Amino acid sequence: MAGKTFQSLKLSWTFYVDYSCENDSETGRTKLIVPDFATTSIRDIKHAIQDAIRAPVCDQQLFYQGQPITDDDMPLTRLYFRQGDCFRLQFLAVADIPGMSELLDVLKLSAQEIVEKLHRQLPDIETRL
């Protein structure tokens, strides 16, 4: 490994998230693996949690060693996070993010078709009082 620095090594990392959902009183633990510990941020962790247990990123309250984590741009390396450590997560409700994304794509396409049919002009609408 001569010539390699810590920053250039890609170290995968395993950790756990103990979670609780306030809406349906669901609790559990999930295991996550990040492919590159040195470049992984809290935002990356939140997206991985969203994919794993369908807790929306915007609704996640993440804690480490009893302290809230409020900086989504903070890298894991700043937490002195150790292999096998555990985050605590609280969130309000589970959401079908992929399903909502599909519906939003359909709405965007429909809106674009309407704009094109109107030749990018708003129709004249008279308001009657």
Secondary structure, 3 states (H helix, E strand, C coil): CCCCCHHHCCCCEEEEEEEEECCCCEEEEEEEEECCHHHCEHHHHHHHHHHHHCCCHHHCEEEECCEECCCCCCEHHHHCCCCCCEEEEEECCCCCHHHHHHHHHHHHHHHHHHHHHCCCCCCCCCCCC
